Amino acid sequence: MPVDWYNERVADDDWQSQRARAVAHHGAELDRRRAAEAEQAMALIEQFVTDARSRGLPTEPLRAHSYSGRSYRTPLHGWHLNSDRTIAVGDDGRYYSLLVPPSATGWLTGVTPQPQAPRLIVGEGARDGESIPLAKLLEQKLKSG
């Protein structure tokens, strides 16, 4: 009887270790795919910045917005990509989400959004269901000026 219990315990431990390895493998694969996607998206953004500058597309101060609608100054300049002005490319060639949590000090001193890894499909997986290819957003911005 004790031997059967031991064998079941070893089998459970083996299953748990196999499961842990599978989870780690899937996580590493997801990280690899996201890194490759970000690299492709950065190439699109670099080309956009080059094209925008060659066409004389003016930059503007980028303002961040809280979920409650308050607007905050930032030290950034660049191009807003969407109509609600929450996604932008800085003149530094980086991709920014300009949605920030509400902040009393941010209202007084401004905020500094951090650059993010861009995705090829902007808004993919978001709850509002509004997703659009990054290439299309960049193309629209070049056309609209």
N, C-alpha and C positions, 0 to 999 in steps of 0.2 A: 504494500500500500504506500509506504513513504516514497518508494522509487517512482511510482506513477505520478505522485504529486510533484516530485522533483522534475520529472520529464516535462510535465505540463508547464511548470514554472520556466524552465529553460526555453520551451517553445514560445511562451508569451514574451520572454525577454528578447528572443530572436526576432519575433514579429515586430516588437517595438523598435528594435534597432534598425530593421529593414525599413520600417515606416519613417523613422527619423532620417535615414539616408535618402529615401525617396523625396521627402519634403525638402531637404537641403538641396538635392539635385534640381528640383523644380524651381526653387528660389533662385539658385545660381543661373539657371536657364532664363528665367524671367529678367533678372538683372542684365544678362548678356543681351537679350533682345531689346530691352529698353535703352541700353547704351548704344546699340547699333542704330536704333530709331532716332535717338537724340543726335547722333553724328550726322545722319542724313538730314535731319531738320536743321541743324546748324549750317550745313552746306547751303540749304535753301535761304536761310537768313543772311548768310554772308553775301550771297548773290544779290539778295534784295537790297542790302545796304549799299553795295557797289552800284546797282542800277539806280537806286533812289538818289544817291549823290551825283551820279553822272547826269541825271535828268533835272537836277536842281530841286528835288522835292524837299521843301523846307521841313525842318524839325520843329518841334514845339515843346514847351515844358510838359513833362508827364506828371499828372496828378494821380494820387492813389485815392481809392474810395473804400469806405467801410461798408459793411453789409447793411447798415442802417441808412446809408446814403450820404454821410458826411464826406467831404473832400479834404485831402491833405496835400500840402506841398511836398515835393520830393526834389532832390538835387539832379534828377534825371532829365534828359532831353531825348527826343526820338519821335517815333511815329506810332500813333494809336492804330490798332488793326481792326477793332470791332466798333460797332455803333455805340455800345454802352461804355466804351473807353476803359475797359478793364484789362485788356491785353495789349502789350506794346513791344516794339523792338527799340531798344535804346540806340543812340548814335554810337555807342560803344560796341554794337553788334550783338548784344545779349538780349535774351527773351525775358520779359517780365510779366507776371500777373500783378495787376495793380489793385487787387482786392486785399484789404488789410483789416485786422480786427479794430474795433473802435478804440480810440486812445485820447485821453484828455491832454496828455503831454504832446502827442502827435499833432493835435489841433494847434498848439502853440508853437512848437518847434519844427514841425514837419516830420516825415517818416522817410526811411530809406529802404524801399523794397529790394529784396535780394534776387539776383538772376536765377532763373529756373531752367531745368533741362526741358527743351521744347519737345513737343510730340508732333508727329506727322498729321494726326487728326486732333484738332483743338476741340476740347470739350468732350472727348470720347469717354464714355462711362459716367458722365455727369447726370444728375437727376432730372435736369430740365429737358434732356433729350436733344439739345441743340449742339450738334457737332458739325465741323466743317474742316476740310483738308487745309493744312497750313499753307500749302502752295496756292490755293485759291484765295485765301485771305491776303497773302502777300501780293498776288497779282491784282486783286481788287484795289489795294492801296496804291499800287503803282499807277493804275489806270485813273483812279479818282483824284490823285494828287493829294 
